[in-house]
C-alpha cells in the first residue's frame, strides 16, 4: 500500500512517540520535497527537525511532476495531493479540512492522523487511550470531545468483537 503524506501527521506522530506506526501500517510512505521543507522549518519542534534531518529508510521523498496551486492550500498539501494522484496512491494522509476536501474531490482516499492512530490500535501496535491523551497535550487542533467520542466508539467496537469471538468459541464446542 502506497501512502503520500502532508506534514501534520509527521509533526503529531513524532510528538506523541508513534512515528513508527507508519511503516507498520503501510508498505511505502512517500512525501514531496515541499513537505520535507515544511518539516525542516525552524518553526517546527526540534524533534520533528531531527526526524527529517536523518529520515528513516522507509520514508521516500519524491517530487510530483506538476503541482497545481489550489487557493487555500499550502504548498505541502498541494504537492502531496499532486504526488498521490501521480503515484495512484492508496491513501493520502492530510488533516486540514480544506486539503481533505480537495483530495477527496480529486478521487483520493483520505485518512487523517487520528485515523492512522486508530488503525495502529486496531492492529494492537499502540494503546489508543494513551495515544489520544498524548495528542491532547500537543498543539494539534483537534477537539478533546472528538477524541473522546472516537475512543468510545473504538472501545465499543472492541467489546462487540470480543463478544462475537466468545460466541464463536462457544458455538464450536
C-alpha positions as a Markdown table, in Angstrom:
| # | Residue | x | y | z |
|---|---|---|---|---|
| 1 | Unk | 0.0 | 0.0 | 0.0 |
| 2 | Unk | 1.4 | 3.4 | -1.0 |
| 3 | Unk | 0.5 | 6.5 | 1.0 |
| 4 | Unk | 1.5 | 10.1 | 0.5 |
| 5 | Unk | 1.5 | 12.3 | 3.5 |
| 6 | Unk | 1.4 | 16.0 | 4.3 |
| 7 | Unk | 3.5 | 17.4 | 7.1 |
| 8 | Unk | 1.0 | 17.4 | 10.0 |
| 9 | Unk | 0.9 | 13.6 | 10.5 |
| 10 | Unk | 4.6 | 13.6 | 11.0 |
| 11 | Unk | 4.5 | 16.5 | 13.4 |
| 12 | Unk | 1.8 | 14.8 | 15.6 |
| 13 | Unk | 3.2 | 11.3 | 15.3 |
| 14 | Unk | 6.7 | 12.4 | 16.3 |
| 15 | Unk | 5.3 | 14.5 | 19.2 |
| 16 | Unk | 3.3 | 11.5 | 20.6 |
| 17 | Unk | 6.1 | 9.0 | 20.1 |
| 18 | Unk | 4.3 | 6.9 | 17.4 |
| 19 | Unk | 6.0 | 7.8 | 14.2 |
| 20 | Unk | 7.0 | 4.1 | 13.9 |
| 21 | Unk | 3.4 | 3.1 | 13.2 |
| 22 | Unk | 3.6 | 4.4 | 9.6 |
| 23 | Unk | 5.9 | 1.7 | 8.2 |
| 24 | Unk | 4.0 | -0.9 | 10.2 |
| 25 | Unk | 0.7 | 0.1 | 8.6 |
| 26 | Unk | 1.8 | 1.0 | 5.1 |
| 27 | Unk | 4.3 | -0.5 | 2.6 |
| 28 | Unk | 5.5 | 2.8 | 1.2 |
| 29 | Unk | 5.4 | 6.2 | 2.7 |
| 30 | Unk | 6.1 | 9.0 | 0.2 |
| 31 | Unk | 6.3 | 12.8 | 0.7 |
| 32 | Unk | 7.0 | 15.5 | -1.8 |
| 33 | Unk | 10.0 | 17.8 | -1.2 |
| 34 | Unk | 7.7 | 20.6 | -0.2 |
| 35 | Unk | 6.6 | 18.5 | 2.9 |
| 36 | Unk | 10.2 | 17.7 | 3.6 |
| 37 | Unk | 11.0 | 21.5 | 3.6 |
| 38 | Unk | 8.0 | 22.2 | 5.9 |
| 39 | Unk | 9.2 | 19.5 | 8.4 |
| 40 | Unk | 12.7 | 21.0 | 8.4 |
| 41 | Unk | 11.4 | 24.5 | 9.1 |
| 42 | Unk | 12.8 | 26.2 | 12.3 |
| 43 | Unk | 9.2 | 26.8 | 13.2 |
| 44 | Unk | 8.8 | 23.0 | 13.8 |
| 45 | Unk | 9.7 | 21.3 | 17.1 |
| 46 | Unk | 13.3 | 20.2 | 17.4 |
| 47 | Unk | 12.2 | 16.5 | 17.4 |
| 48 | Unk | 10.5 | 16.9 | 14.0 |
| 49 | Unk | 13.5 | 18.8 | 12.6 |
| 50 | Unk | 15.8 | 16.0 | 13.8 |
| 51 | Unk | 13.5 | 13.3 | 12.3 |
| 52 | Unk | 13.6 | 14.8 | 8.9 |
| 53 | Unk | 17.3 | 15.7 | 9.1 |
| 54 | Unk | 18.0 | 12.0 | 9.2 |
| 55 | Unk | 14.9 | 10.4 | 7.7 |
| 56 | Unk | 14.3 | 6.7 | 8.2 |
| 57 | Unk | 14.8 | 4.3 | 5.3 |
| 58 | Unk | 11.1 | 3.7 | 5.0 |
| 59 | Unk | 10.4 | 7.4 | 4.1 |
| 60 | Unk | 10.7 | 8.3 | 0.4 |
| 61 | Unk | 11.0 | 11.8 | -0.8 |
| 62 | Unk | 9.8 | 12.2 | -4.4 |
| 63 | Unk | 8.7 | 15.2 | -6.4 |
| 64 | Unk | 5.4 | 15.4 | -8.2 |
| 65 | Unk | 5.8 | 16.2 | -11.9 |
| 66 | Unk | 3.4 | 19.1 | -11.8 |
| 67 | Unk | 1.8 | 20.7 | -8.8 |
| 68 | Unk | -1.3 | 22.8 | -9.3 |
| 69 | Unk | -1.6 | 25.5 | -6.7 |
| 70 | Unk | -5.1 | 25.5 | -5.1 |
| 71 | Unk | -6.3 | 28.5 | -3.3 |
| 72 | Unk | -6.4 | 27.9 | 0.5 |
| 73 | Unk | -3.9 | 25.0 | 0.4 |
| 74 | Unk | -0.3 | 25.4 | 1.5 |
| 75 | Unk | 2.5 | 24.1 | -0.8 |
| 76 | Unk | 2.9 | 20.8 | 1.1 |
| 77 | Unk | -0.8 | 19.9 | 0.8 |
| 78 | Unk | -1.0 | 20.8 | -2.9 |
| 79 | Unk | 2.2 | 18.8 | -3.6 |
| 80 | Unk | 1.1 | 15.8 | -1.5 |
| 81 | Unk | -2.2 | 15.7 | -3.5 |
| 82 | Unk | -0.5 | 16.0 | -6.8 |
| 83 | Unk | 2.0 | 13.3 | -5.9 |
| 84 | Unk | -0.7 | 11.0 | -4.6 |
| 85 | Unk | -2.6 | 11.4 | -7.9 |
| 86 | Unk | 0.6 | 10.8 | -9.9 |
| 87 | Unk | 1.5 | 7.6 | -7.9 |
| 88 | Unk | -2.1 | 6.4 | -7.8 |
| 89 | Unk | -1.5 | 6.2 | -4.0 |
| 90 | Unk | -3.9 | 4.1 | -2.0 |
| 91 | Unk | -4.3 | 6.9 | 0.6 |
| 92 | Unk | -3.2 | 10.4 | 1.3 |
| 93 | Unk | -2.7 | 11.5 | 4.9 |
| 94 | Unk | -4.0 | 15.0 | 5.4 |
| 95 | Unk | -5.5 | 16.6 | 8.4 |
| 96 | Unk | -6.6 | 20.1 | 7.3 |
| 97 | Unk | -10.3 | 20.2 | 6.2 |
| 98 | Unk | -9.6 | 22.2 | 3.0 |
| 99 | Unk | -6.9 | 19.7 | 1.9 |
| 100 | Unk | -9.1 | 16.7 | 2.7 |
| 101 | Unk | -11.9 | 18.2 | 0.7 |
| 102 | Unk | -9.7 | 18.9 | -2.3 |
| 103 | Unk | -8.1 | 15.4 | -2.1 |
| 104 | Unk | -11.5 | 13.7 | -1.9 |
| 105 | Unk | -12.8 | 15.8 | -4.8 |
| 106 | Unk | -9.9 | 14.5 | -6.8 |
| 107 | Unk | -10.9 | 10.9 | -6.1 |
| 108 | Unk | -8.3 | 10.2 | -3.4 |
| 109 | Unk | -8.9 | 8.2 | -0.3 |
| 110 | Unk | -8.0 | 10.4 | 2.7 |
| 111 | Unk | -7.1 | 9.4 | 6.2 |
| 112 | Unk | -6.0 | 11.8 | 9.0 |
| 113 | Unk | -3.6 | 11.4 | 11.8 |
| 114 | Unk | -6.3 | 10.3 | 14.2 |
| 115 | Unk | -7.4 | 7.6 | 11.7 |
| 116 | Unk | -3.8 | 6.4 | 11.5 |
| 117 | Unk | -3.6 | 6.1 | 15.3 |
| 118 | Unk | -6.9 | 4.2 | 15.2 |
| 119 | Unk | -5.6 | 1.8 | 12.6 |
| 120 | Unk | -2.5 | 1.2 | 14.6 |
| 121 | Unk | -4.6 | 0.5 | 17.7 |
| 122 | Unk | -6.8 | -2.0 | 15.7 |
| 123 | Unk | -3.6 | -3.9 | 14.9 |
| 124 | Unk | -2.5 | -3.7 | 18.6 |
| 125 | Unk | 0.5 | -1.6 | 17.7 |
| 126 | Unk | -0.4 | 1.1 | 20.3 |
| 127 | Unk | -2.7 | 1.9 | 23.2 |
| 128 | Unk | -5.2 | 4.3 | 21.7 |
| 129 | Unk | -6.3 | 5.7 | 25.1 |
| 130 | Unk | -2.6 | 6.7 | 25.9 |
| 131 | Unk | -2.0 | 7.9 | 22.3 |
| 132 | Unk | -5.1 | 10.2 | 22.4 |
| 133 | Unk | -4.1 | 11.5 | 25.8 |
| 134 | Unk | -0.7 | 12.5 | 24.3 |
| 135 | Unk | -2.4 | 14.1 | 21.3 |
| 136 | Unk | -4.5 | 16.2 | 23.7 |
| 137 | Unk | -1.2 | 17.6 | 25.2 |
| 138 | Unk | 0.1 | 18.8 | 21.8 |
| 139 | Unk | -0.9 | 21.9 | 19.8 |
| 140 | Unk | -2.6 | 19.7 | 17.2 |
| 141 | Unk | -6.0 | 21.2 | 16.5 |
| 142 | Unk | -8.5 | 18.5 | 17.3 |
| 143 | Unk | -11.2 | 18.8 | 20.0 |
| 144 | Unk | -10.9 | 16.6 | 23.1 |
| 145 | Unk | -14.6 | 15.8 | 22.7 |
| 146 | Unk | -13.9 | 14.4 | 19.2 |
| 147 | Unk | -11.1 | 12.3 | 20.6 |
| 148 | Unk | -13.2 | 11.1 | 23.5 |
| 149 | Unk | -16.1 | 10.2 | 21.1 |
| 150 | Unk | -13.7 | 8.3 | 18.7 |
| 151 | Unk | -12.2 | 6.5 | 21.7 |
| 152 | Unk | -15.6 | 5.4 | 23.0 |
| 153 | Unk | -16.5 | 4.1 | 19.5 |
| 154 | Unk | -13.2 | 2.2 | 19.4 |
| 155 | Unk | -13.9 | 0.5 | 22.8 |
| 156 | Unk | -17.4 | -0.3 | 21.8 |
| 157 | Unk | -16.2 | -2.0 | 18.6 |
| 158 | Unk | -13.6 | -3.9 | 20.7 |
| 159 | Unk | -16.3 | -5.1 | 23.1 |
| 160 | Unk | -18.5 | -6.2 | 20.2 |
| 161 | Unk | -15.6 | -8.1 | 18.6 |
| 162 | Unk | -14.8 | -9.8 | 21.9 |
| 163 | Unk | -18.5 | -10.8 | 22.4 |
| 164 | Unk | -18.6 | -12.2 | 18.8 |
| 165 | Unk | -15.3 | -14.1 | 19.4 |
| 166 | Unk | -16.7 | -15.6 | 22.6 |
| 167 | Unk | -19.9 | -16.7 | 20.8 |
| 168 | Unk | -17.8 | -18.3 | 18.0 |
| 169 | Unk | -15.7 | -20.0 | 20.6 |
| 170 | Unk | -18.7 | -21.5 | 22.5 |
| 171 | Unk | -20.6 | -22.5 | 19.3 |
| 172 | Unk | -17.6 | -24.5 | 18.1 |
| 173 | Unk | -17.6 | -26.8 | 21.1 |
